[in-house]
Structure formats: structure tokens, C-alpha cells
């Protein structure tokens, strides 16, 4: 199947964080691809990727980067597709990357999730795609409904601990 989501990392060192996005998309059976491209080390490849993504059927791009975090903005400058930036925790606990991604100039928007927020990036990408895809919309509805069930289960388990004396 053609990937609907493209996950791009500035370096393979970002993979431990981005695995959460891959896992969530895989569990929801949403086709995706993963590549490492650097805005600084492979700028021509980044531009080519960004310009060709839509033609390959990609609907949303998730771009992860740390430190200067130029990758999401460079991709957004070269594609009409929505780009979601994932700031990667690094030297300044990810604040450097977060600020780099959210401070885009007018006309080059990049949606941004929290530092190391790969799973939220995958969910947001799926929600964007779901606007025009009922099957994916249903998957998201089912997944979100499961979140409430997890909390209900946790509350039942806490109620069973009523005789336990918490030392807070």
C-alpha cells in the first residue's frame, strides 16, 4: 500500500522517540514510511522529498528534529502538504527544538506537538487524513473510545484499594 503518512527524522538517533508514532500507525493499520533526511546534511534530498511527497500519495508529513530543528520548516517550505513537527529532547531539554519549530514565518505553517510527542503526531496526522477518509475516522473513534475504558478500569482498580492506606 502507498504510505499516507511520511515520518522523517533528522537522524536515526531520533528513532527511539519516533517508534511511538510508527507503533500507533501500525496498530491502526494506517500505511506509513520512515526515512532519515537532514535539513543541514542532505538539503537537496529534503527538498526533492518534500516536492515529490504529494505525487506519491502521501497526505501528511511528520518531521522530527532536535536542536536547531530546521527539518519541519524546510519540508513545509517545499510542499503543500500539512507538516507536523516533533521537537526532540536534546541539549536544552527540547526547548531549543520546540522554539525552532513553532516560530515559523507567515505562510509556512508547521503544526507542532510537545517535546518527544511522536504518538500525538501520529494521531494528529490520522485525524487530518480522517477528514476525507471514513475508515480512518472510524479507527480513531474506536481508539479514542478505548482511552475512556482504560480510565474506567483504572478507577475500578483504585476503588478495590479502598482499605489500603496511602502515604502521600
N, C-alpha and C positions, 0 to 999 in steps of 0.2 A: 504494500500500500504506500501511496505517496505520503510523506510526512506533512501534517497540518501545522505542527509546531517545530520550530528550529531552535535548539538550545546551543548557544555559542558561548564559549569560555575563553577568556584571555590567555589561559594557561591550563594545562592538565592538573595543575596543583589545585584548581578550583573544583575538581571533580567530586571530592568528598562532600562538599556543600551541595552541588548540583545534582547529586544522585537522588536527593529527595524529590526534585522535580521529575526526574526520569521515572522513579518508582511510582509516583502518583499518576502520571500519564499512562504508564504501562498498566497499572491496576484498572484504570478507566478505559483501557483499550483505545486510546487516542494516539494515532501514529505520530511519531516524532523522530528527529535526527539529532545527533550531538556532534559538534565539531569544536576544535580549538583554533581560534584565529586571534591575532593580536593587532590592535589598532596601531601599535608602535613598531612591532617587528615584521608584520605582514600587511601593511596598509593597502597594497594593491589587491591582495586576496580578499580582504574585508570588503572593499568597495565592489569587487566583482560579485562576491557572495550576496551582498545587500541588493544589488541591482537585478540579480537573477532569481532571487528567492520567490517572488510573486509568480513568475512564469513557471516555476517548478511546482506550484500548488501550495506553497507554504502560506498560512493565514496569519500567524503571529510569530514574532521572534522574541525569545528570551535571551538576553545578553548579560552575562555575569563578568564582573571585573572588580579588581581591588585597587587600592592606592589611587592613582590618578583617574582610573576608571573611565577612560575615554571611549571604550568599545561600544557601549549602548548608543551614545550620541553620534559616533561616526557611522554606525549602521543606520540610525534613524535619518541621518542626513542624506542617505543614498537609497532609501526605499519608501514607498507609500504605505507599507505595512505597519501595523502597530508594533512598537518595541517596548518590552518590559525589562527594566534594568534591575539586576540583583547585585547590590553592593556586597562585596566580600570583605569579611573582617580581616584586617591586616594591622599595619603599623599603629594606627590611631583608633583601634577597636572598630574599624569600619567607617568611622565618621568622615574620613578623607574621601572614601569611595562614595558614601551616601551623598555628600555635598557635591561631588563632581557630577553625579548622575542627575540629581534633582535641579541643578542650576543650568538648565538648557536654555538657549536663546529662543526668542519668539519664532515660531514656525517649525521648530524641531522638537516636538514633544517626546518625552520618554516617560512612560508610566514607571513608577518605582515602588518596590516593596521594601520591607525592612531589611536590615543587615542580615545576610545569610538566609533570607526568606525565600528559598528556592521553591518550597512546596506552594506557598501563596502565589508565586509567579506562575506556576503550572495551573493552579486553579483559576487565576485571573485570565490566563490565555484561553483556557477551556470555556470560561464564561463569555469571552469575546466571540469565540467561534460559535458558541451555542445560540447567539443571536440569529443565526441563519441555519442552524442545524438542530432539528428537534431531537434526534437520537442522542446527541451530546448533551443537550439541555436536560433530558430525562436522566442521564447518568449523573449529572451534577445534582439534580433534585434528590436522587436516591442517596448519593454520598452525603449530602448535607443533612438529610433526614437521619442518617446513621450517626451523625455527631450528637444529636439530641438523645439518641438511645444510649450512647456511651455515658453521657452525663446522668441520665436516669439510673443506669446500672450503678454508677459510682455513688449516687445518693442512697440507693438501697443498701449498698455495702457499708456506707458510713452509718446508716441507721442501725445496722446489726452490731455496730461497735458501741452502742449507747452506754454499755456498762464499763467501757474502757475509760480510764481517767487520763485525759490528755494533759501533758505537761508542757504548756505553751508559755 
